[in-house]
Amino acid sequence: MTKVILALTSATLLGLSGCADLYVNKPASPAPAASTAPATPALSAEAQQALAAAQAAAKDAKAKNALWTTAETALKAAEDAAAKGDSGTVIKQSKLVNDHVQKGLAQLNYPLLKIGD
């Protein structure tokens, strides 16, 4: 029984070692040309201003420990959209950031919750 298992294991290892150098002599795929990369469209002036305002508001809220995670997520989405040149999404997400930052800062003025006397 052990001789059979040893023979099967040896045959399997021999077969796998034959596959190990299957792609060794294959030439590498050519690198894409640098000139084929599409240019990203530029953001509108309104989108740039909205993104700058959202970044400043988020920085202020973060300094006061009032930055909500939803505002942080929306800011990241706005920055990603800015990298792609999507002005509409930048404006939409920047408005969401500003809204959530205002609510987070307003939440700082809420009274502390007291339980009991």
Secondary structure by P-SEA (a helix, b strand, c coil): caaaaaaaaaaaaaaaaaacccccccccccccccccbbbbbbbcaaaaaaaaaaaaaaaaaaaaccccaaaaaaaaaaaaaaaaccaaaaaaaaaaaaaaaaaaaaaaacccccccc
